[in-house]
Each structure stands twice: as C-alpha cells, then as structure tokens.
Amino acid sequence: MFCSACGAPNDPGARFCARCGAQMPQVDSMYVVPAVAANRVEHHLKTLGILWIVFGGYTLLIWLLALPFLAGILGGFCPMGHALHGMHGFPFGHAFFAAWVPLITAILVVRSALSLLVGFALLTRQRWGRILAIVVGIVTLLKIPFGTALGIYTLWVLAPAQSGVEYDQMAA
C-alpha cells in the first residue's frame, strides 16, 4: 500500500504513513475507504461564505446599475412598472416591458437575499447553513458563468457525506 500524500510504500495494515505521518486508507474485506483530510471543509468555508456574500451584492448592484439604462432604452419606466411615456417602434409596447421589471427585480432581490443568507450562515457556522448552501448552490448553477462556478465550488466543498460530518462538528 502506498501513501497518497508522499507516495512512500507502507505495510497494508498501517494507519499512518511511516515517512510523512499522513493517515492511510483503511482496508475492509470488501472495499477501501479513503482517508479524507479532517479540515477540508474548514479550509474552504470562509472563502465560500465570502464568495456567497460578494455574489449576492454583485447581483443586486448590477441590476440597480442596469435599471437606468433599461429605462432609457425602453422609453422610460420607473422600477415599479409604471410607464413614463410611450415606446414608439417596439412591437409589444411599454406595458409589456414595464410588467416584467418588477418581477425581475423581485427575483433578483430574493436571489441576492438568499446568497447573503448563505454567506452569513457559512461564516457563522449555522447548523442549517450547509443544507441551504447546497440547495441555493444547485439553483445557482443556472446563472452562467459566476453562479455556475460558485455552485460547483459549493457542491464540491459541502455535498459529500464526510463534509456533512465535518460541518456538523464545526457547527456544534
């Protein structure tokens, strides 16, 4: 059996590497259970929490910056969906576009609030934070490219069963 950390040969029943001291995989009669670094989740948790907070703030900021440009392009509307004046040359008219602005705003505010809540929960190690992060991470996979990257990173850190055990120990 070889050490996964340094590659040194070890006895099949060894629990720790004779060369570097790393934990060796435990051999059962049916399968091998790989040793997982005990601090993997803890190592990534702060970064993950900060990224969720930045993502939530970034989403809201971009939408707030885009609203004035949309108002100019679409002929002028306020964020509550009231048309300021007609939209000449658009096939659907101002009412069609004005109706979507409050809905998009509500969706983005909810998504930003969830992102901020996930970041807060991970940074403060709330018991419910891991499950919320996994659910929001799955939904955020659809937001290409930043949401996809953040969702994959979140699932990579928090989804494995061993990560759940480690997170529960840190949250206790």
N, C-alpha and C positions, 0 to 999 in steps of 0.2 A: 504494500500500500504506500502511495506517495502523498506527501503533504501538498495541499492545494495552495498554500501560501508561498513556500520556498522550493518545492519540488523534491525535497530530500526523501529517500526511502525510509520507511518505518515498519515496525512489526504490525501484523494485521490487527492485533488487539489493542494497540496503543491508543490512548485517549488524547495525548498531546504529542506534538512533533518533538523529537529528540533534539533537533537542530535549532528551531526557532521558537518552539513553545506554543504554536498555534493549535487550536482544537482540531482533532481529526474527526472525520465522519465515523459514525457508529455503525457497525455492520450487524444486521439482523439476519436471521436464516433466510428471509425471503427478499429483502431489499436493503439498499444503503440509504440512510438518512443523512443528507449533507449537513454539515455544521454551518450555521448562519451566524454572521457577526452579531454579537449581542447588542451593539449600539448602532445598527444600520438606520433604524427609524429615527433615533435621537439625533444622529448625524445630519439627516436631511430635513427634520421637522421645522426648524427655524427658517431655513431657506424657503421651504414650501409655504409656510404661513405668510412670510413677507411677499412672496410672489402672488399669492391669492389677493392680498390687500392691494398691491400695485395693479393687478389685473382689474379688480373692481373699480378702483379710482380711475384707471385709464379708460375703461369702457364708458363711464359716466362723463368724463372730461371730453372725450372725442365726440359724444353725442351733443353735449352742450355747445361745443365749438361748431358742429355741423348745422345746428338749427338756424343760425342767421343766414348761412349760405343757402340752405334749402328754402328759406323764406324769400330770398332774392330770386332764386331760380324758378320757383313755382308760382311766383306772382304775389307773394306776401301772405303770410298767415301767422297767427300767434300760436304758441305751443299748446294752447288749449283747444285748437282745432277750428277757431273762428276765422273765416276768410276776411282779409282786409280789403281786397279788391279782386276783380275777375282775373282769370288766367286765360288770356287770348292765345289761341293757337294750340292749346292742349286738348286732345280728343275727349278726355274724361271730365274736364272742368275742375274747378278749385275744390268743390265739395268732396270729390273722390280722394284727392291727396290730403286735404285737411282732415278727413276722417281717420287716416292712418297715423298721423303724427301723435295723437295721444296714446294710441295703442302701442306704437313702437316705443314711445317714451316710458310707458308703464312697464313693458317687458324689460327694457334696459335698466330701469331703476330696480326692479326685482332681481335681475341677474347681478347687478352691482352689489345690492344689499346681501345677497347670498354669498357672493365672493368675499365681501368684507367679513361676513359672519364666519365663513370657513377659515379665513386667515386668523381672526381673533380666537376661534376655538382651538386651532392648532397651536398657536403661540402660547395660549394659556392652558393647554393640555386638558381640555374639557372631555369628559367621557364620551359624549355624543359627537365630538368633533371628527373622529375618524370616519364614522358612517356617513355623516353629512358631506365630508370631503370626497368620499368615494362616489356618492350619488351626484353631487354637483360636478365632479370631475368627469363622470360619464356623459352628462348633459353637455358639458363644455367642450367635449371632443368635436362637436359640430361647428364650433367657432374657429375656423381656419384663419391663420396659422398659429396664433398665440394660444388660443383656447385649446387647440389640439395638443400642442406641446405641453401645456400646463396639465391637461387631463391625463396624458400619458405619464408624465412625471409623477402626478398624484397617485395614479393606479400602481405604478411601479413601486413606489415607496410604501403605500398603505394597504394595498389589496391582498398580499399574501397572508396566509393564516399566521405565520410566525410574526409578521408585522403587527397583527391584531393582539397577540400575546404581549409583545413588547410595548405597544401603545397603552394597553390596559395597565401594565406595570408602571408606566410613567404617569398615567392619569390618576393612579390611586394615591 
